[in-house]
Amino acid sequence: MFDSQRMNMNENTDNSCKQALTLVFIENQVIEQVYEPDTAFIRGTAFPELDKPLCVGGMKGE
C-alpha cells in the first residue's frame, strides 16, 4: 500500500479536529563565542551558550 493511500485512510473524516497539535517557538540565537574544534568534540557542541550540564536523577534538593 502506498503512503498516500495510508494517509488517506487515516484522515479524520468528520473534521472535528481543527486545532493545532503543537506550537513552536524558536528564539533567534546570536553566536558570541565558539569552542576550538578539539574542545567542541569533547563537549558535544561548538557553542558555549548551549553547553549545559547533564542533571541525572533530577535537580538537587528535590
N, CA, C, O and CB atoms as a CASP TS submission, in Angstrom:
PFRMAT TS
TARGET T0000
AUTHOR 0000-0000-0000
METHOD Language model
MODEL 1
PARENT N/A
ATOM      1  N   MET     1       0.849  -1.169   0.000  1.00  0.00           N
ATOM      2  CA  MET     1       0.000   0.000   0.000  1.00  0.00           C
ATOM      3  C   MET     1       0.898   1.238   0.000  1.00  0.00           C
ATOM      4  O   MET     1       1.860   1.305   0.766  1.00  0.00           O
ATOM      5  CB  MET     1      -0.968  -0.005   1.224  1.00  0.00           C
ATOM      6  N   PHE     2       0.600   2.185  -0.827  1.00  0.00           N
ATOM      7  CA  PHE     2       1.372   3.418  -0.901  1.00  0.00           C
ATOM      8  C   PHE     2       1.117   4.278   0.329  1.00  0.00           C
ATOM      9  O   PHE     2       0.058   4.196   0.951  1.00  0.00           O
ATOM     10  CB  PHE     2       1.027   4.197  -2.177  1.00  0.00           C
ATOM     11  N   ASP     3       2.114   5.112   0.675  1.00  0.00           N
ATOM     12  CA  ASP     3       1.974   6.001   1.829  1.00  0.00           C
ATOM     13  C   ASP     3       0.813   6.967   1.656  1.00  0.00           C
ATOM     14  O   ASP     3       0.116   7.266   2.625  1.00  0.00           O
ATOM     15  CB  ASP     3       3.261   6.779   2.055  1.00  0.00           C
ATOM     16  N   SER     4       0.589   7.464   0.438  1.00  0.00           N
ATOM     17  CA  SER     4      -0.512   8.408   0.221  1.00  0.00           C
ATOM     18  C   SER     4      -1.857   7.734   0.457  1.00  0.00           C
ATOM     19  O   SER     4      -2.780   8.370   0.966  1.00  0.00           O
ATOM     20  CB  SER     4      -0.455   8.988  -1.202  1.00  0.00           C
ATOM     21  N   GLN     5      -1.985   6.464   0.097  1.00  0.00           N
ATOM     22  CA  GLN     5      -3.222   5.740   0.367  1.00  0.00           C
ATOM     23  C   GLN     5      -3.396   5.526   1.862  1.00  0.00           C
ATOM     24  O   GLN     5      -4.507   5.643   2.380  1.00  0.00           O
ATOM     25  CB  GLN     5      -3.232   4.393  -0.369  1.00  0.00           C
ATOM     26  N   ARG     6      -2.312   5.215   2.559  1.00  0.00           N
ATOM     27  CA  ARG     6      -2.373   5.011   4.002  1.00  0.00           C
ATOM     28  C   ARG     6      -2.764   6.320   4.692  1.00  0.00           C
ATOM     29  O   ARG     6      -3.551   6.303   5.639  1.00  0.00           O
ATOM     30  CB  ARG     6      -1.015   4.492   4.542  1.00  0.00           C
ATOM     31  N   MET     7      -2.228   7.448   4.233  1.00  0.00           N
ATOM     32  CA  MET     7      -2.570   8.743   4.807  1.00  0.00           C
ATOM     33  C   MET     7      -4.051   9.044   4.613  1.00  0.00           C
ATOM     34  O   MET     7      -4.709   9.543   5.526  1.00  0.00           O
ATOM     35  CB  MET     7      -1.716   9.850   4.183  1.00  0.00           C
ATOM     36  N   ASN     8      -4.574   8.747   3.439  1.00  0.00           N
ATOM     37  CA  ASN     8      -5.998   8.993   3.181  1.00  0.00           C
ATOM     38  C   ASN     8      -6.878   8.151   4.080  1.00  0.00           C
ATOM     39  O   ASN     8      -7.946   8.605   4.491  1.00  0.00           O
ATOM     40  CB  ASN     8      -6.333   8.710   1.722  1.00  0.00           C
ATOM     41  N   MET     9      -6.460   6.939   4.395  1.00  0.00           N
ATOM     42  CA  MET     9      -7.241   6.072   5.270  1.00  0.00           C
ATOM     43  C   MET     9      -7.245   6.608   6.701  1.00  0.00           C
ATOM     44  O   MET     9      -8.218   6.413   7.429  1.00  0.00           O
ATOM     45  CB  MET     9      -6.685   4.641   5.241  1.00  0.00           C
ATOM     46  N   ASN    10      -6.162   7.286   7.113  1.00  0.00           N
ATOM     47  CA  ASN    10      -6.036   7.766   8.478  1.00  0.00           C
ATOM     48  C   ASN    10      -6.566   9.178   8.681  1.00  0.00           C
ATOM     49  O   ASN    10      -6.551   9.675   9.807  1.00  0.00           O
ATOM     50  CB  ASN    10      -4.611   7.713   8.890  1.00  0.00           C
ATOM     51  N   GLU    11      -7.029   9.834   7.638  1.00  0.00           N
ATOM     52  CA  GLU    11      -7.541  11.192   7.775  1.00  0.00           C
ATOM     53  C   GLU    11      -8.812  11.200   8.603  1.00  0.00           C
ATOM     54  O   GLU    11      -9.618  10.270   8.558  1.00  0.00           O
ATOM     55  CB  GLU    11      -7.799  11.813   6.402  1.00  0.00           C
ATOM     56  N   ASN    12      -8.966  12.263   9.351  1.00  0.00           N
ATOM     57  CA  ASN    12     -10.166  12.445  10.160  1.00  0.00           C
ATOM     58  C   ASN    12     -11.282  12.896   9.228  1.00  0.00           C
ATOM     59  O   ASN    12     -11.238  14.015   8.718  1.00  0.00           O
ATOM     60  CB  ASN    12      -9.932  13.483  11.322  1.00  0.00           C
ATOM     61  N   THR    13     -12.274  12.056   8.995  1.00  0.00           N
ATOM     62  CA  THR    13     -13.314  12.347   8.016  1.00  0.00           C
ATOM     63  C   THR    13     -14.405  13.265   8.548  1.00  0.00           C
ATOM     64  O   THR    13     -15.130  13.863   7.754  1.00  0.00           O
ATOM     65  CB  THR    13     -13.929  11.071   7.543  1.00  0.00           C
ATOM     66  N   ASP    14     -14.548  13.398   9.870  1.00  0.00           N
ATOM     67  CA  ASP    14     -15.608  14.258  10.389  1.00  0.00           C
ATOM     68  C   ASP    14     -15.148  15.688  10.647  1.00  0.00           C
ATOM     69  O   ASP    14     -15.943  16.521  11.082  1.00  0.00           O
ATOM     70  CB  ASP    14     -16.157  13.674  11.659  1.00  0.00           C
ATOM     71  N   ASN    15     -13.872  15.986  10.386  1.00  0.00           N
ATOM     72  CA  ASN    15     -13.308  17.330  10.533  1.00  0.00           C
ATOM     73  C   ASN    15     -13.511  17.929  11.921  1.00  0.00           C
ATOM     74  O   ASN    15     -13.612  19.150  12.043  1.00  0.00           O
ATOM     75  CB  ASN    15     -13.912  18.243   9.510  1.00  0.00           C
ATOM     76  N   SER    16     -13.574  17.116  12.962  1.00  0.00           N
ATOM     77  CA  SER    16     -13.792  17.624  14.312  1.00  0.00           C
ATOM     78  C   SER    16     -12.496  18.126  14.954  1.00  0.00           C
ATOM     79  O   SER    16     -12.544  18.828  15.964  1.00  0.00           O
ATOM     80  CB  SER    16     -14.412  16.541  15.179  1.00  0.00           C
ATOM     81  N   CYS    17     -11.368  17.785  14.396  1.00  0.00           N
ATOM     82  CA  CYS    17     -10.090  18.178  14.975  1.00  0.00           C
ATOM     83  C   CYS    17      -9.472  19.282  14.117  1.00  0.00           C
ATOM     84  O   CYS    17      -8.766  19.006  13.147  1.00  0.00           O
ATOM     85  CB  CYS    17      -9.130  16.957  15.087  1.00  0.00           C
ATOM     86  N   LYS    18      -9.745  20.535  14.486  1.00  0.00           N
ATOM     87  CA  LYS    18      -9.243  21.654  13.690  1.00  0.00           C
ATOM     88  C   LYS    18      -8.255  22.511  14.466  1.00  0.00           C
ATOM     89  O   LYS    18      -7.843  23.559  13.968  1.00  0.00           O
ATOM     90  CB  LYS    18     -10.396  22.513  13.212  1.00  0.00           C
ATOM     91  N   GLN    19      -7.862  22.104  15.660  1.00  0.00           N
ATOM     92  CA  GLN    19      -6.908  22.862  16.448  1.00  0.00           C
ATOM     93  C   GLN    19      -5.492  22.384  16.160  1.00  0.00           C
ATOM     94  O   GLN    19      -5.274  21.235  15.776  1.00  0.00           O
ATOM     95  CB  GLN    19      -7.224  22.740  17.943  1.00  0.00           C
ATOM     96  N   ALA    20      -4.543  23.279  16.351  1.00  0.00           N
ATOM     97  CA  ALA    20      -3.130  22.927  16.154  1.00  0.00           C
ATOM     98  C   ALA    20      -2.706  21.924  17.216  1.00  0.00           C
ATOM     99  O   ALA    20      -3.073  22.055  18.383  1.00  0.00           O
ATOM    100  CB  ALA    20      -2.224  24.191  16.206  1.00  0.00           C
ATOM    101  N   LEU    21      -1.942  20.933  16.814  1.00  0.00           N
ATOM    102  CA  LEU    21      -1.453  19.928  17.749  1.00  0.00           C
ATOM    103  C   LEU    21      -0.261  20.435  18.539  1.00  0.00           C
ATOM    104  O   LEU    21      -0.067  20.048  19.691  1.00  0.00           O
ATOM    105  CB  LEU    21      -1.080  18.658  17.011  1.00  0.00           C
ATOM    106  N   THR    22       0.535  21.295  17.929  1.00  0.00           N
ATOM    107  CA  THR    22       1.714  21.845  18.610  1.00  0.00           C
ATOM    108  C   THR    22       1.913  23.297  18.206  1.00  0.00           C
ATOM    109  O   THR    22       1.445  23.740  17.157  1.00  0.00           O
ATOM    110  CB  THR    22       2.982  21.015  18.281  1.00  0.00           C
ATOM    111  N   LEU    23       2.606  24.014  19.046  1.00  0.00           N
ATOM    112  CA  LEU    23       3.063  25.365  18.737  1.00  0.00           C
ATOM    113  C   LEU    23       4.558  25.386  18.984  1.00  0.00           C
ATOM    114  O   LEU    23       5.027  24.854  19.991  1.00  0.00           O
ATOM    115  CB  LEU    23       2.315  26.455  19.600  1.00  0.00           C
ATOM    116  N   VAL    24       5.311  25.991  18.083  1.00  0.00           N
ATOM    117  CA  VAL    24       6.761  26.000  18.178  1.00  0.00           C
ATOM    118  C   VAL    24       7.247  27.427  18.348  1.00  0.00           C
ATOM    119  O   VAL    24       6.807  28.332  17.639  1.00  0.00           O
ATOM    120  CB  VAL    24       7.400  25.351  16.936  1.00  0.00           C
ATOM    121  N   PHE    25       8.150  27.623  19.286  1.00  0.00           N
ATOM    122  CA  PHE    25       8.791  28.912  19.481  1.00  0.00           C
ATOM    123  C   PHE    25      10.290  28.683  19.467  1.00  0.00           C
ATOM    124  O   PHE    25      10.815  27.927  20.284  1.00  0.00           O
ATOM    125  CB  PHE    25       8.330  29.592  20.809  1.00  0.00           C
ATOM    126  N   ILE    26      10.975  29.332  18.547  1.00  0.00           N
ATOM    127  CA  ILE    26      12.424  29.209  18.456  1.00  0.00           C
ATOM    128  C   ILE    26      12.997  30.614  18.530  1.00  0.00           C
ATOM    129  O   ILE    26      12.740  31.448  17.662  1.00  0.00           O
ATOM    130  CB  ILE    26      12.867  28.473  17.137  1.00  0.00           C
ATOM    131  N   GLU    27      13.770  30.867  19.568  1.00  0.00           N
ATOM    132  CA  GLU    27      14.369  32.179  19.758  1.00  0.00           C
ATOM    133  C   GLU    27      15.611  32.315  18.878  1.00  0.00           C
ATOM    134  O   GLU    27      16.401  31.378  18.759  1.00  0.00           O
ATOM    135  CB  GLU    27      14.725  32.406  21.245  1.00  0.00           C
ATOM    136  N   ASN    28      15.776  33.472  18.270  1.00  0.00           N
ATOM    137  CA  ASN    28      16.982  33.725  17.485  1.00  0.00           C
ATOM    138  C   ASN    28      18.193  33.703  18.404  1.00  0.00           C
ATOM    139  O   ASN    28      18.152  34.217  19.521  1.00  0.00           O
ATOM    140  CB  ASN    28      16.887  35.080  16.736  1.00  0.00           C
ATOM    141  N   GLN    29      19.268  33.103  17.918  1.00  0.00           N
ATOM    142  CA  GLN    29      20.479  32.987  18.714  1.00  0.00           C
ATOM    143  C   GLN    29      21.616  33.716  18.021  1.00  0.00           C
ATOM    144  O   GLN    29      21.855  33.532  16.827  1.00  0.00           O
ATOM    145  CB  GLN    29      20.842  31.511  18.950  1.00  0.00           C
ATOM    146  N   VAL    30      22.312  34.543  18.782  1.00  0.00           N
ATOM    147  CA  VAL    30      23.472  35.264  18.262  1.00  0.00           C
ATOM    148  C   VAL    30      24.717  34.497  18.691  1.00  0.00           C
ATOM    149  O   VAL    30      24.893  34.188  19.870  1.00  0.00           O
ATOM    150  CB  VAL    30      23.511  36.756  18.777  1.00  0.00           C
ATOM    151  N   ILE    31      25.578  34.193  17.724  1.00  0.00           N
ATOM    152  CA  ILE    31      26.809  33.473  18.035  1.00  0.00           C
ATOM    153  C   ILE    31      27.807  34.467  18.613  1.00  0.00           C
ATOM    154  O   ILE    31      28.253  35.384  17.924  1.00  0.00           O
ATOM    155  CB  ILE    31      27.392  32.760  16.768  1.00  0.00           C
ATOM    156  N   GLU    32      28.153  34.277  19.888  1.00  0.00           N
ATOM    157  CA  GLU    32      29.096  35.168  20.543  1.00  0.00           C
ATOM    158  C   GLU    32      30.484  34.546  20.638  1.00  0.00           C
ATOM    159  O   GLU    32      31.496  35.242  20.549  1.00  0.00           O
ATOM    160  CB  GLU    32      28.593  35.532  21.927  1.00  0.00           C
ATOM    161  N   GLN    33      30.521  33.245  20.818  1.00  0.00           N
ATOM    162  CA  GLN    33      31.784  32.554  21.046  1.00  0.00           C
ATOM    163  C   GLN    33      31.677  31.147  20.453  1.00  0.00           C
ATOM    164  O   GLN    33      30.581  30.593  20.368  1.00  0.00           O
ATOM    165  CB  GLN    33      32.134  32.499  22.575  1.00  0.00           C
ATOM    166  N   VAL    34      32.796  30.577  20.048  1.00  0.00           N
ATOM    167  CA  VAL    34      32.823  29.217  19.512  1.00  0.00           C
ATOM    168  C   VAL    34      34.014  28.498  20.123  1.00  0.00           C
ATOM    169  O   VAL    34      35.111  29.051  20.202  1.00  0.00           O
ATOM    170  CB  VAL    34      32.903  29.215  17.945  1.00  0.00           C
ATOM    171  N   TYR    35      33.788  27.247  20.559  1.00  0.00           N
ATOM    172  CA  TYR    35      34.889  26.435  21.087  1.00  0.00           C
ATOM    173  C   TYR    35      35.872  26.080  19.981  1.00  0.00           C
ATOM    174  O   TYR    35      35.519  26.061  18.802  1.00  0.00           O
ATOM    175  CB  TYR    35      34.350  25.153  21.746  1.00  0.00           C
ATOM    176  N   GLU    36      37.111  25.799  20.375  1.00  0.00           N
ATOM    177  CA  GLU    36      38.091  25.226  19.457  1.00  0.00           C
ATOM    178  C   GLU    36      37.587  23.834  19.052  1.00  0.00           C
ATOM    179  O   GLU    36      36.871  23.207  19.832  1.00  0.00           O
ATOM    180  CB  GLU    36      39.530  25.153  20.118  1.00  0.00           C
ATOM    181  N   PRO    37      37.935  23.332  17.862  1.00  0.00           N
ATOM    182  CA  PRO    37      37.405  22.046  17.396  1.00  0.00           C
ATOM    183  C   PRO    37      37.605  20.882  18.375  1.00  0.00           C
ATOM    184  O   PRO    37      36.689  20.082  18.562  1.00  0.00           O
ATOM    185  CB  PRO    37      38.045  21.697  16.092  1.00  0.00           C
ATOM    186  N   ASP    38      38.775  20.771  18.998  1.00  0.00           N
ATOM    187  CA  ASP    38      39.016  19.669  19.937  1.00  0.00           C
ATOM    188  C   ASP    38      38.085  19.758  21.147  1.00  0.00           C
ATOM    189  O   ASP    38      37.529  18.750  21.586  1.00  0.00           O
ATOM    190  CB  ASP    38      40.482  19.674  20.401  1.00  0.00           C
ATOM    191  N   THR    39      37.920  20.957  21.677  1.00  0.00           N
ATOM    192  CA  THR    39      37.035  21.164  22.826  1.00  0.00           C
ATOM    193  C   THR    39      35.582  20.914  22.429  1.00  0.00           C
ATOM    194  O   THR    39      34.828  20.292  23.176  1.00  0.00           O
ATOM    195  CB  THR    39      37.198  22.594  23.388  1.00  0.00           C
ATOM    196  N   ALA    40      35.198  21.398  21.259  1.00  0.00           N
ATOM    197  CA  ALA    40      33.824  21.202  20.779  1.00  0.00           C
ATOM    198  C   ALA    40      33.495  19.714  20.653  1.00  0.00           C
ATOM    199  O   ALA    40      32.394  19.288  21.003  1.00  0.00           O
ATOM    200  CB  ALA    40      33.622  21.904  19.421  1.00  0.00           C
ATOM    201  N   PHE    41      34.432  18.937  20.162  1.00  0.00           N
ATOM    202  CA  PHE    41      34.209  17.491  20.030  1.00  0.00           C
ATOM    203  C   PHE    41      33.997  16.842  21.396  1.00  0.00           C
ATOM    204  O   PHE    41      33.103  16.011  21.561  1.00  0.00           O
ATOM    205  CB  PHE    41      35.398  16.828  19.311  1.00  0.00           C
ATOM    206  N   ILE    42      34.815  17.220  22.366  1.00  0.00           N
ATOM    207  CA  ILE    42      34.703  16.642  23.712  1.00  0.00           C
ATOM    208  C   ILE    42      33.408  17.083  24.386  1.00  0.00           C
ATOM    209  O   ILE    42      32.741  16.271  25.027  1.00  0.00           O
ATOM    210  CB  ILE    42      35.912  17.047  24.576  1.00  0.00           C
ATOM    211  N   ARG    43      33.041  18.371  24.250  1.00  0.00           N
ATOM    212  CA  ARG    43      31.852  18.914  24.913  1.00  0.00           C
ATOM    213  C   ARG    43      30.561  18.541  24.201  1.00  0.00           C
ATOM    214  O   ARG    43      29.491  18.574  24.808  1.00  0.00           O
ATOM    215  CB  ARG    43      31.956  20.418  25.007  1.00  0.00           C
ATOM    216  N   GLY    44      30.645  18.181  22.906  1.00  0.00           N
ATOM    217  CA  GLY    44      29.446  17.799  22.164  1.00  0.00           C
ATOM    218  C   GLY    44      28.720  18.978  21.545  1.00  0.00           C
ATOM    219  O   GLY    44      27.622  18.817  21.012  1.00  0.00           O
ATOM    220  N   THR    45      29.309  20.151  21.607  1.00  0.00           N
ATOM    221  CA  THR    45      28.746  21.341  20.973  1.00  0.00           C
ATOM    222  C   THR    45      29.866  22.334  20.707  1.00  0.00           C
ATOM    223  O   THR    45      30.858  22.372  21.435  1.00  0.00           O
ATOM    224  CB  THR    45      27.639  21.980  21.858  1.00  0.00           C
ATOM    225  N   ALA    46      29.706  23.130  19.672  1.00  0.00           N
ATOM    226  CA  ALA    46      30.692  24.157  19.365  1.00  0.00           C
ATOM    227  C   ALA    46      30.362  25.477  20.056  1.00  0.00           C
ATOM    228  O   ALA    46      31.166  26.409  20.033  1.00  0.00           O
ATOM    229  CB  ALA    46      30.782  24.364  17.862  1.00  0.00           C
ATOM    230  N   PHE    47      29.186  25.559  20.667  1.00  0.00           N
ATOM    231  CA  PHE    47      28.707  26.813  21.216  1.00  0.00           C
ATOM    232  C   PHE    47      28.619  26.758  22.742  1.00  0.00           C
ATOM    233  O   PHE    47      27.820  25.993  23.282  1.00  0.00           O
ATOM    234  CB  PHE    47      27.349  27.158  20.623  1.00  0.00           C
ATOM    235  N   PRO    48      29.429  27.557  23.445  1.00  0.00           N
ATOM    236  CA  PRO    48      29.399  27.550  24.907  1.00  0.00           C
ATOM    237  C   PRO    48      28.017  27.864  25.491  1.00  0.00           C
ATOM    238  O   PRO    48      27.673  27.372  26.565  1.00  0.00           O
ATOM    239  CB  PRO    48      30.401  28.543  25.434  1.00  0.00           C
ATOM    240  N   GLU    49      27.227  28.680  24.789  1.00  0.00           N
ATOM    241  CA  GLU    49      25.888  29.016  25.277  1.00  0.00           C
ATOM    242  C   GLU    49      24.969  27.795  25.351  1.00  0.00           C
ATOM    243  O   GLU    49      24.017  27.770  26.131  1.00  0.00           O
ATOM    244  CB  GLU    49      25.262  30.070  24.382  1.00  0.00           C
ATOM    245  N   LEU    50      25.266  26.787  24.531  1.00  0.00           N
ATOM    246  CA  LEU    50      24.445  25.570  24.513  1.00  0.00           C
ATOM    247  C   LEU    50      25.037  24.456  25.367  1.00  0.00           C
ATOM    248  O   LEU    50      24.454  23.377  25.464  1.00  0.00           O
ATOM    249  CB  LEU    50      24.277  25.079  23.087  1.00  0.00           C
ATOM    250  N   ASP    51      26.172  24.700  25.977  1.00  0.00           N
ATOM    251  CA  ASP    51      26.875  23.696  26.770  1.00  0.00           C
ATOM    252  C   ASP    51      26.285  23.675  28.181  1.00  0.00           C
ATOM    253  O   ASP    51      26.733  24.406  29.064  1.00  0.00           O
ATOM    254  CB  ASP    51      28.408  23.988  26.812  1.00  0.00           C
ATOM    255  N   LYS    52      25.295  22.842  28.375  1.00  0.00           N
ATOM    256  CA  LYS    52      24.588  22.766  29.653  1.00  0.00           C
ATOM    257  C   LYS    52      24.946  21.455  30.360  1.00  0.00           C
ATOM    258  O   LYS    52      25.149  20.433  29.704  1.00  0.00           O
ATOM    259  CB  LYS    52      23.047  22.873  29.441  1.00  0.00           C
ATOM    260  N   PRO    53      25.025  21.480  31.686  1.00  0.00           N
ATOM    261  CA  PRO    53      25.343  20.251  32.417  1.00  0.00           C
ATOM    262  C   PRO    53      24.191  19.251  32.348  1.00  0.00           C
ATOM    263  O   PRO    53      23.024  19.636  32.278  1.00  0.00           O
ATOM    264  CB  PRO    53      25.671  20.571  33.880  1.00  0.00           C
ATOM    265  N   LEU    54      24.530  17.988  32.369  1.00  0.00           N
ATOM    266  CA  LEU    54      23.527  16.926  32.384  1.00  0.00           C
ATOM    267  C   LEU    54      23.171  16.616  33.836  1.00  0.00           C
ATOM    268  O   LEU    54      24.029  16.224  34.626  1.00  0.00           O
ATOM    269  CB  LEU    54      24.046  15.646  31.648  1.00  0.00           C
ATOM    270  N   CYS    55      21.911  16.794  34.172  1.00  0.00           N
ATOM    271  CA  CYS    55      21.445  16.525  35.536  1.00  0.00           C
ATOM    272  C   CYS    55      20.752  15.174  35.536  1.00  0.00           C
ATOM    273  O   CYS    55      19.587  15.072  35.153  1.00  0.00           O
ATOM    274  CB  CYS    55      20.482  17.653  36.054  1.00  0.00           C
ATOM    275  N   VAL    56      21.453  14.149  35.959  1.00  0.00           N
ATOM    276  CA  VAL    56      20.895  12.802  36.009  1.00  0.00           C
ATOM    277  C   VAL    56      20.173  12.636  37.341  1.00  0.00           C
ATOM    278  O   VAL    56      20.754  12.877  38.399  1.00  0.00           O
ATOM    279  CB  VAL    56      22.008  11.715  35.831  1.00  0.00           C
ATOM    280  N   GLY    57      18.920  12.228  37.289  1.00  0.00           N
ATOM    281  CA  GLY    57      18.157  11.982  38.511  1.00  0.00           C
ATOM    282  C   GLY    57      17.470  13.207  39.061  1.00  0.00           C
ATOM    283  O   GLY    57      17.049  13.196  40.218  1.00  0.00           O
ATOM    284  N   GLY    58      17.338  14.256  38.288  1.00  0.00           N
ATOM    285  CA  GLY    58      16.633  15.443  38.756  1.00  0.00           C
ATOM    286  C   GLY    58      17.555  16.472  39.355  1.00  0.00           C
ATOM    287  O   GLY    58      18.767  16.281  39.451  1.00  0.00           O
ATOM    288  N   MET    59      16.951  17.563  39.754  1.00  0.00           N
ATOM    289  CA  MET    59      17.706  18.663  40.356  1.00  0.00           C
ATOM    290  C   MET    59      18.025  18.370  41.798  1.00  0.00           C
ATOM    291  O   MET    59      17.295  17.625  42.451  1.00  0.00           O
ATOM    292  CB  MET    59      16.935  19.970  40.252  1.00  0.00           C
ATOM    293  N   LYS    60      19.102  18.938  42.314  1.00  0.00           N
ATOM    294  CA  LYS    60      19.460  18.768  43.718  1.00  0.00           C
ATOM    295  C   LYS    60      18.427  19.438  44.598  1.00  0.00           C
ATOM    296  O   LYS    60      17.913  20.503  44.254  1.00  0.00           O
ATOM    297  CB  LYS    60      20.858  19.338  44.002  1.00  0.00           C
ATOM    298  N   GLY    61      18.123  18.835  45.712  1.00  0.00           N
ATOM    299  CA  GLY    61      17.163  19.400  46.647  1.00  0.00           C
ATOM    300  C   GLY    61      15.732  18.989  46.392  1.00  0.00           C
ATOM    301  O   GLY    61      14.831  19.408  47.118  1.00  0.00           O
ATOM    302  N   GLU    62      15.504  18.176  45.374  1.00  0.00           N
ATOM    303  CA  GLU    62      14.125  17.718  45.112  1.00  0.00           C
ATOM    304  C   GLU    62      13.832  16.470  45.915  1.00  0.00           C
ATOM    305  O   GLU    62      12.729  15.929  45.835  1.00  0.00           O
ATOM    306  CB  GLU    62      13.906  17.443  43.603  1.00  0.00           C
TER
END
